[in-house]
Amino acid sequence: MFRNCAHRLALLRSIGVFAVLGSLSFARAGAQETDAQAPVATTETLHVSSQLVLLDASVTNRKTGQVITGLTSQDFVLTEDGEAQNVSSLSQNTLPLSVLLLFDATDTVRPVLFPLALGVRRLLTHLHEDDEVAVATFSTHVTLLQRFTTDRPSVIFALGDASGVVDKDKATFIYEDVFEATELAQRSHAKDSRKVEVWLTDGSANYEDTAMIKAHGDGAPTVLHTQAEAADALGRSGVVVSALIETSTLTAAERRHPEHGRFGDIEHFANLTGGPVQYAAEADVVDKFAALLDALRARYTLGYKPSRSKPAGTLCKLQLSLSPAYFEQHPELRPKDILIRTRQSYTR
């Protein structure tokens, strides 16, 4: 963290913190990009009661990348284990967000964190007044800097701290980090909020072999959680993973096709939960981070009560699409033009 007050004060003055304290406005915005036509598999769910299931989804035009707005519950076709379900509620841009911001504390991402901290005032305008934010860093483990709060000055101070953390010569144990972050994300205070992890990282692969743990695993738990355990934790929590991938450390081939990702990268968990991913160089990191927050805001939330009761622990498969009637009303579009990104299953 910052080790001298002058450094922190310089940062806070540069981001206009004193103006923030008096006049922050929280603008509502909604634009996003998605990167998959078929829903992405996961087992996450969020229960408001013992019966109602909430399903988050992004719906975009493949040709333009624009969010499809104005959809009603009648525009969706939802099935659970092949049986049609009645979508009883639908909202967009209404439920509060509980956002856990996670900053890569390893050496390679340091150049982009300070510009991001400088842009924090602008980033906060992409949140609503009732959205809560928590701040943490990660390398061999996750370190919480600020618990969930709606107090924006506290978030600003925490982001300043995050930009000053360097876990020099430490590895990134992303499976352990995702497991720990998912536990933290569930500690939000807002009722019925949409819980989201937003990761800023270079997408570096997970290394957990014995030699790596011994040489660069300082601070990690004695026993690390596996990829399967991290995915299971996400599946049971209802938390969505999204990511801002800093591209300066990628190879030329990876820059040409960053969507392909690398084994063990955070993209795997974003795909698992249907969360958006942005790729950014240092110069446009603030713009891309803001776009990522807008993408999270623009997702639809569908609610339904399963038509059939099933034993606890049952894995239920979901399929979501737009109705034939929607395409009759919009002849300029075909089913293959629509991108829907969501989970494909959940555990009761």
Residue pairs with C-beta under 8 A, 6 or more apart in sequence:
1 145
1 161
1 164
1 165
2 8
2 11
2 160
2 161
2 164
3 164
7 164
8 157
8 160
8 161
8 164
11 114
11 117
11 118
11 160
11 163
12 18
12 156
12 157
12 160
14 118
15 117
15 118
15 119
15 120
15 121
15 156
16 121
17 121
17 153
17 156
19 121
20 121
20 124
20 152
20 153
20 156
21 153
24 121
24 124
24 125
24 152
25 125
26 124
26 125
26 127
26 128
26 129
26 131
27 125
27 126
28 93
28 128
28 297
29 126
29 294
29 297
30 67
30 69
30 92
30 93
30 294
30 297
30 298
31 66
31 67
31 291
31 294
31 295
31 298
32 58
32 60
32 67
32 276
32 291
32 294
32 295
32 296
32 297
32 298
32 299
33 60
33 65
33 276
33 278
33 291
33 295
34 58
34 60
34 65
34 276
34 295
34 339
34 341
35 259
35 276
35 277
35 339
35 341
36 271
36 339
36 341
37 62
37 336
37 338
37 339
37 340
38 340
39 57
39 274
39 318
39 319
39 320
39 340
39 341
39 342
39 343
39 344
40 271
40 272
40 273
40 274
40 341
40 342
40 343
40 344
41 272
41 343
41 344
41 345
42 234
42 235
42 272
42 273
42 274
42 343
42 344
42 345
42 346
43 232
43 235
43 236
43 315
43 343
43 345
43 346
43 347
44 234
44 235
44 236
44 237
44 238
44 239
44 240
44 273
44 343
44 346
45 53
45 54
45 235
45 236
45 238
45 343
45 346
45 347
45 348
46 53
46 54
46 194
46 195
46 238
47 53
47 54
47 238
48 54
48 192
48 303
51 305
51 306
52 88
52 303
52 304
52 305
53 303
53 304
53 305
53 306
53 346
54 238
54 301
54 302
54 303
55 78
55 301
55 302
55 303
55 304
55 318
55 320
55 342
55 343
56 194
56 240
56 274
56 299
56 300
56 301
56 302
56 342
56 343
57 274
57 299
57 300
57 301
57 302
57 320
57 340
57 341
57 342
58 67
58 274
58 276
58 295
58 298
58 299
58 300
58 339
58 340
58 341
58 342
59 67
59 68
59 71
59 300
59 322
59 338
59 339
59 340
60 66
60 67
60 68
60 338
60 339
60 341
61 68
61 333
61 337
61 338
61 339
62 336
62 337
62 338
62 339
63 337
67 298
68 338
69 92
71 90
71 92
71 300
71 322
71 326
72 90
73 87
73 88
73 89
73 90
73 302
74 323
74 325
75 322
75 323
75 325
75 326
76 87
76 90
76 302
76 320
76 321
76 322
76 323
77 84
77 320
77 321
77 322
77 323
78 84
78 85
78 87
78 302
78 304
78 318
78 319
78 320
79 85
79 318
79 319
80 306
80 307
80 308
80 316
80 317
80 318
81 316
81 317
82 317
83 307
83 308
84 307
85 304
85 306
85 307
86 304
86 305
86 307
87 302
87 303
87 304
88 303
88 304
88 305
89 301
89 302
89 303
89 304
90 300
90 301
90 302
90 303
91 300
91 301
92 298
92 299
92 300
92 301
93 297
93 298
94 301
95 192
95 193
95 194
95 301
96 128
96 130
96 131
96 132
96 190
96 192
96 193
96 194
97 127
97 128
97 131
97 132
97 193
97 194
97 196
97 296
97 297
98 131
98 132
98 134
98 148
98 185
98 188
98 189
98 190
98 193
98 194
98 195
98 196
99 127
99 131
99 132
99 133
99 134
99 196
99 198
99 293
99 296
100 133
100 134
100 135
100 136
100 148
100 181
100 184
100 185
100 195
100 196
100 197
100 198
101 133
101 134
101 135
101 136
101 159
101 162
101 198
101 200
102 136
102 137
102 138
102 142
102 177
102 181
102 197
102 198
102 199
102 200
102 201
103 109
103 113
103 135
103 136
103 137
103 138
103 162
103 163
103 165
103 200
104 137
104 138
104 139
104 172
104 199
104 200
104 201
104 202
104 204
104 246
105 137
105 138
105 139
105 143
105 165
105 166
105 167
105 170
106 139
106 167
106 170
106 171
106 172
106 204
107 166
107 168
107 169
108 202
108 204
108 249
109 200
109 201
109 202
109 246
109 249
110 166
111 248
111 282
112 200
112 246
112 248
112 280
112 282
112 285
113 162
113 163
113 200
114 163
115 282
115 285
115 286
116 123
116 159
116 163
116 200
116 285
116 286
116 289
117 159
117 160
117 162
117 163
118 286
119 285
119 286
119 289
120 155
120 156
120 159
121 156
122 286
122 290
123 286
123 289
123 290
123 293
124 152
124 155
124 156
126 290
126 293
126 294
126 297
127 133
127 293
129 150
130 150
130 190
131 150
131 190
131 193
132 148
132 149
132 150
132 188
132 189
132 190
132 193
133 146
133 148
133 149
133 150
133 155
134 144
134 146
134 147
134 148
134 149
134 184
134 185
134 187
134 188
135 144
135 145
135 146
135 155
135 158
135 159
135 161
135 162
136 142
136 143
136 144
136 145
136 146
136 162
136 181
136 184
137 143
137 145
137 162
137 165
137 167
138 172
138 177
138 180
138 181
138 199
139 167
139 170
139 171
139 172
139 173
139 177
139 219
140 167
140 170
140 171
140 172
140 173
140 176
140 216
140 217
140 218
140 219
140 220
141 173
141 176
141 177
141 180
141 219
141 220
141 221
142 177
142 180
142 181
142 184
143 165
144 184
145 158
145 161
145 162
145 165
146 154
146 155
146 157
146 158
147 187
148 187
148 188
148 189
148 190
149 155
167 219
169 216
170 216
170 217
170 218
170 219
171 207
171 212
171 213
171 216
171 217
172 201
172 204
172 206
172 207
173 206
173 207
173 208
173 217
173 220
173 224
174 204
174 205
174 206
174 264
174 265
174 266
175 206
175 208
175 224
175 225
175 226
175 227
175 229
175 230
175 264
176 208
176 220
176 221
176 224
176 225
176 230
178 197
178 230
178 233
178 234
178 241
178 266
178 269
179 225
179 229
179 230
179 233
180 225
181 197
182 197
182 230
182 233
182 234
182 237
182 239
183 233
185 195
185 196
185 197
185 237
185 239
186 195
186 237
186 239
188 195
194 240
194 296
194 299
194 301
195 237
195 238
195 239
195 240
196 239
196 240
196 241
196 242
196 275
196 296
197 239
197 240
197 241
197 242
197 275
198 242
198 243
198 244
198 292
198 293
198 296
199 241
199 242
199 243
199 244
199 266
200 243
200 244
200 246
200 289
201 243
201 244
201 245
201 246
201 266
202 245
202 246
202 247
202 248
202 249
202 250
203 243
203 245
203 246
203 250
203 258
203 261
203 262
203 265
203 266
203 267
204 249
204 262
204 265
205 262
205 263
205 264
205 265
206 227
206 263
206 264
206 265
207 216
207 264
208 224
213 220
213 224
225 233
227 264
227 268
230 269
231 269
231 272
234 241
234 269
234 272
234 273
235 272
235 346
235 347
236 347
239 273
240 273
240 274
240 275
240 296
241 266
241 269
241 270
241 272
241 273
241 275
242 270
242 275
242 276
242 277
242 292
242 295
242 296
243 266
243 267
243 270
243 275
243 277
243 278
244 277
244 278
244 279
244 280
244 285
244 288
244 289
244 292
245 258
245 266
245 267
245 277
245 278
245 279
245 280
246 280
246 281
246 282
246 285
247 254
247 255
247 258
247 279
247 280
247 281
248 281
248 282
250 258
254 260
254 262
258 279
259 267
259 277
261 267
261 268
267 277
270 276
270 277
273 343
274 341
274 342
274 343
275 296
276 292
276 295
276 296
276 341
278 288
278 289
278 291
278 292
278 295
279 288
280 287
280 288
280 289
302 320
306 316
306 348
310 316
310 348
311 348
312 348
313 347
313 348
314 347
314 348
315 345
315 346
315 347
316 345
316 346
316 347
316 348
317 344
317 345
318 342
318 343
318 344
318 345
318 346
319 344
320 340
320 342
321 335
321 338
321 340
322 335
322 338
322 340
327 333
327 334
327 335
